[in-house]
Amino acid sequence: MKYEIVTTHKIIDLLGGVRPAAKKLDCGPATVANWKKKSKIPRWWLLPIETVANENGIPLKLIEGALVFQEGPKKSGSSLA
């Protein structure tokens, strides 16, 4: 299994932007906008974000204090060469 660390901006974009993310997380848009401005999400929000992302079909996983994309196994024969 391969993982890719996801940035704060990417997480917010995946959740639909500042206002939709705030609505999904049941917080104010100013809270999410502040995360985007600082490029940092407080650690106590990471588990709720993982939950909301997974409920919305976004394959994020919280591993060692970071949200990551969980990539499935590569198909044999597929290459970028």
N, CA, C and O of each residue as an XYZ file, in Angstrom:
324
protein
N       0.847     -1.181      0.000
C       0.000      0.000      0.000
C       0.892      1.244      0.000
O       1.876      1.311      0.736
N       0.544      2.210     -0.818
C       1.326      3.424     -0.936
C       0.509      4.608     -0.395
O      -0.711      4.653     -0.554
N       1.194      5.557      0.240
C       0.520      6.716      0.818
C       1.159      8.006      0.312
O       2.352      8.048      0.012
N       0.344      9.055      0.224
C       0.822     10.368     -0.196
C       0.292     11.402      0.793
O      -0.918     11.491      1.002
N       1.185     12.186      1.406
C       0.760     13.219      2.349
C      -0.037     14.288      1.596
O       0.329     14.685      0.490
N      -1.115     14.740      2.203
C      -2.007     15.703      1.579
C      -1.854     17.059      2.278
O      -1.848     17.131      3.507
N      -1.732     18.125      1.493
C      -1.577     19.474      2.056
C      -2.917     20.003      2.568
O      -3.983     19.501      2.212
N      -2.830     21.024      3.409
C      -4.031     21.670      3.940
C      -4.914     22.180      2.804
O      -6.125     21.962      2.812
N      -4.315     22.852      1.837
C      -5.096     23.397      0.715
C      -5.796     22.286     -0.058
O      -6.954     22.435     -0.450
N      -5.104     21.179     -0.277
C      -5.678     20.049     -1.018
C      -6.843     19.441     -0.243
O      -7.862     19.090     -0.838
N      -6.704     19.313      1.074
C      -7.780     18.760      1.903
C      -9.023     19.625      1.775
O     -10.125     19.112      1.578
N      -8.849     20.937      1.887
C      -9.984     21.857      1.789
C     -10.609     21.769      0.399
O     -11.834     21.754      0.270
N      -9.781     21.711     -0.637
C     -10.293     21.574     -2.004
C     -11.063     20.267     -2.185
O     -12.118     20.250     -2.819
N     -10.539     19.175     -1.632
C     -11.215     17.877     -1.739
C     -12.578     17.885     -1.058
O     -13.488     17.162     -1.464
N     -12.710     18.708     -0.021
C     -13.986     18.808      0.694
C     -14.913     19.841      0.060
O     -15.978     20.135      0.601
N     -14.511     20.391     -1.085
C     -15.383     21.276     -1.837
C     -15.100     22.756     -1.701
O     -15.808     23.576     -2.284
N     -14.064     23.117     -0.932
C     -13.746     24.521     -0.711
C     -14.032     24.917      0.730
O     -14.431     24.083      1.543
N     -13.828     26.185      1.042
C     -13.931     26.643      2.430
C     -15.343     26.452      2.996
O     -15.505     25.796      4.025
N     -16.355     27.008      2.347
C     -17.717     26.922      2.892
C     -18.263     25.492      2.936
O     -18.798     25.085      3.967
N     -18.145     24.714      1.847
C     -18.623     23.329      1.925
C     -17.879     22.503      2.983
O     -18.490     21.688      3.674
N     -16.562     22.712      3.108
C     -15.800     21.978      4.124
C     -16.303     22.339      5.515
O     -16.491     21.465      6.361
N     -16.522     23.636      5.749
C     -17.025     24.083      7.053
C     -18.382     23.451      7.357
O     -18.628     23.002      8.476
N     -19.248     23.418      6.366
C     -20.578     22.827      6.557
C     -20.466     21.339      6.898
O     -21.131     20.849      7.811
N     -19.614     20.627      6.149
C     -19.443     19.192      6.392
C     -18.848     18.916      7.767
O     -19.149     17.898      8.391
N     -17.995     19.836      8.238
C     -17.318     19.644      9.529
C     -18.063     20.306     10.684
O     -17.629     20.232     11.833
N     -19.189     20.955     10.373
C     -20.005     21.628     11.375
C     -19.203     22.675     12.156
O     -19.212     22.702     13.387
N     -18.512     23.532     11.404
C     -17.766     24.638     12.003
C     -17.965     25.865     11.121
O     -18.550     25.766     10.043
N     -17.496     26.989     11.563
C     -17.647     28.212     10.789
C     -16.665     28.287      9.635
O     -15.562     27.746      9.717
N     -17.065     28.962      8.547
C     -16.155     29.121      7.416
C     -14.863     29.846      7.801
O     -13.814     29.597      7.208
N     -14.933     30.729      8.780
C     -13.726     31.446      9.215
C     -12.690     30.472      9.779
O     -11.487     30.684      9.629
N     -13.156     29.416     10.421
C     -12.242     28.404     10.967
C     -11.454     27.748      9.835
O     -10.229     27.644      9.901
N     -12.163     27.308      8.803
C     -11.513     26.632      7.675
C     -10.640     27.620      6.898
O      -9.540     27.277      6.463
N     -11.138     28.844      6.728
C     -10.345     29.862      6.018
C      -9.036     30.135      6.761
O      -8.003     30.369      6.134
N      -9.081     30.107      8.084
C      -7.879     30.319      8.892
C      -6.880     29.180      8.684
O      -5.675     29.420      8.611
N      -7.374     27.943      8.590
C      -6.480     26.808      8.307
C      -5.793     27.023      6.970
O      -4.590     26.806      6.831
N      -6.577     27.453      5.988
C      -6.031     27.653      4.640
C      -4.994     28.769      4.654
O      -3.936     28.647      4.035
N      -5.296     29.857      5.359
C      -4.372     30.993      5.437
C      -3.050     30.592      6.082
O      -1.979     30.992      5.625
N      -3.135     29.798      7.150
C      -1.937     29.386      7.888
C      -1.302     28.118      7.324
O      -0.205     27.738      7.733
N      -1.985     27.463      6.386
C      -1.545     26.170      5.835
C      -1.319     25.139      6.939
O      -0.373     24.352      6.897
N      -2.212     25.167      7.928
C      -2.079     24.241      9.053
C      -3.454     23.967      9.655
O      -4.240     24.884      9.897
N      -3.722     22.696      9.887
C      -4.962     22.284     10.537
C      -4.607     21.794     11.937
O      -3.718     20.956     12.086
N      -5.294     22.308     12.978
C      -5.015     21.828     14.329
C      -5.222     20.315     14.423
O      -6.148     19.769     13.823
N      -4.367     19.656     15.168
C      -4.387     18.183     15.211
C      -5.720     17.621     15.674
O      -6.094     16.524     15.259
N      -6.457     18.347     16.530
C      -7.733     17.823     17.030
C      -8.810     17.806     15.946
O      -9.873     17.221     16.152
N      -8.560     18.430     14.810
C      -9.497     18.387     13.694
C      -9.186     17.255     12.722
O     -10.011     16.960     11.857
N      -8.042     16.618     12.833
C      -7.642     15.619     11.841
C      -8.557     14.395     11.814
O      -8.901     13.911     10.736
N      -8.955     13.890     12.979
C      -9.842     12.724     13.008
C     -11.224     13.062     12.447
O     -11.752     12.288     11.649
N     -11.837     14.205     12.839
C     -13.117     14.546     12.205
C     -12.997     14.725     10.684
O     -13.910     14.354      9.945
N     -11.894     15.284     10.220
C     -11.699     15.447      8.773
C     -11.583     14.084      8.096
O     -12.162     13.869      7.031
N     -10.844     13.171      8.704
C     -10.729     11.821      8.135
C     -12.113     11.186      8.028
O     -12.441     10.586      7.005
N     -12.913     11.311      9.060
C     -14.253     10.724      9.082
C     -15.134     11.316      7.985
O     -15.767     10.584      7.223
N     -15.169     12.650      7.912
C     -15.990     13.330      6.905
C     -15.504     12.990      5.498
O     -16.316     12.750      4.604
N     -14.210     12.970      5.298
C     -13.662     12.634      3.981
C     -14.108     11.238      3.562
O     -14.575     11.044      2.439
N     -13.967     10.272      4.454
C     -14.351      8.903      4.129
C     -15.853      8.778      3.882
O     -16.274      8.006      3.021
N     -16.661      9.526      4.626
C     -18.113      9.526      4.408
C     -18.461     10.089      3.035
O     -19.518      9.781      2.485
N     -17.581     10.908      2.486
C     -17.801     11.528      1.178
C     -16.990     10.871      0.066
O     -16.832     11.446     -1.011
N     -16.478      9.675      0.320
C     -15.785      8.912     -0.704
C     -14.365      9.371     -1.002
O     -13.804      9.031     -2.043
N     -13.781     10.148     -0.085
C     -12.406     10.627     -0.266
C     -11.502      9.723      0.566
O     -11.646      9.678      1.788
N     -10.575      9.002     -0.062
C      -9.771      8.003      0.656
C      -8.614      8.611      1.467
O      -7.444      8.394      1.151
N      -8.957      9.369      2.510
C      -7.928      9.905      3.406
C      -7.804      9.008      4.617
O      -8.779      8.405      5.066
N      -6.599      8.926      5.138
C      -6.326      8.111      6.322
C      -5.394      8.900      7.224
O      -4.448      9.532      6.756
N      -5.669      8.858      8.513
C      -4.823      9.519      9.502
C      -3.756      8.535      9.960
O      -4.057      7.516     10.582
N      -2.501      8.856      9.642
C      -1.375      7.997     10.018
C      -0.305      8.862     10.670
O       0.189      9.818     10.072
N       0.044      8.516     11.893
C       1.099      9.211     12.632
C       0.950     10.731     12.590
O       1.924     11.451     12.371
N      -0.272     11.210     12.798
C      -0.512     12.641     12.892
C      -0.599     13.381     11.578
O      -0.585     14.612     11.560
N      -0.691     12.646     10.463
C      -0.806     13.294      9.148
C      -1.930     12.637      8.355
O      -2.136     11.426      8.433
N      -2.655     13.453      7.590
C      -3.660     12.912      6.688
C      -2.973     12.561      5.373
O      -2.240     13.370      4.804
N      -3.221     11.355      4.907
C      -2.594     10.866      3.690
C      -3.643     10.249      2.776
O      -4.674      9.760      3.238
N      -3.368     10.276      1.465
C      -4.163      9.510      0.511
C      -3.705      8.079      0.605
O      -2.507      7.801      0.670
N      -4.652      7.178      0.613
C      -4.308      5.763      0.573
C      -4.492      5.308     -0.860
O      -5.612      5.256     -1.369
N      -3.393      4.981     -1.501
C      -3.435      4.525     -2.881
C      -3.475      3.012     -2.911
O      -2.762      2.343     -2.163
N      -4.307      2.486     -3.772
C      -4.403      1.042     -3.918
C      -3.178      0.478     -4.602
O      -2.319      1.229     -5.063
N      -3.090     -0.835     -4.671
C      -1.947     -1.467     -5.349
C      -1.924     -1.089     -6.819
O      -2.969     -0.957     -7.455
N      -0.730     -0.916     -7.347
C      -0.558     -0.593     -8.764
C      -0.931     -1.814     -9.599
O      -0.624     -2.948     -9.230
N      -1.591     -1.573    -10.722
C      -1.921     -2.667    -11.629
C      -0.659     -3.095    -12.372
O       0.130     -2.258    -12.808
N      -0.484     -4.376    -12.507
C       0.713     -4.842    -13.208
C       0.640     -4.421    -14.668
O      -0.430     -4.411    -15.277
N       1.787     -4.077    -15.210
C       1.845     -3.658    -16.585
C       1.636     -2.170    -16.787
O       1.844     -1.658    -17.887
N       1.222     -1.462    -15.729
C       1.040     -0.025    -15.894
C       2.301      0.688    -15.473
O       2.815      0.470    -14.376
N       2.797      1.539    -16.347
C       3.999      2.289    -16.028
C       3.913      3.649    -16.690
O       3.101      3.872    -17.588
N       4.754      4.546    -16.237
C       4.791      5.891    -16.790
C       5.898      6.038    -17.820
O       6.116      7.127    -18.351
N       6.589      4.961    -18.102
C       7.731      5.016    -19.032
C       7.298      5.256    -20.447
O       8.136      5.328    -21.345
